[in-house]
Amino acid sequence: MIRDKSEGEKILNQLIDDYRAAEITDKEKAMLEYAEKLTRKPASIDITDIESLREYGLGDRDILDLNQVVAYFNYVNRVADGLGIELE
């Protein structure tokens, strides 16, 4: 996804602004859409979300890995928020 530092910074800024408009692959956008939905509305995840990821070539292991990474970061953020930990 990121080839050199200047391109990496450009893509990072695009992702921060709006990942949907970033110069990334459709597969990467689908993964980010899933991550956002799992973060914001986890109870709304259903089989159509999984099927959408499969359409982009993700297998069961890829989907499990994606789910676990998203869940881990959500967990860490909630623990930090619950303890009042601020970023340095």
Secondary structure, DSSP 8 states (H G I E B T S, - for coil): ---SHHHHHHHHHHHHHHGGGSSS-HHHHHHHHHHHHHHH-GGG--HHHHHHHHHTT--HHHHHHHHHHHHHHHHHHHHHHHHT----
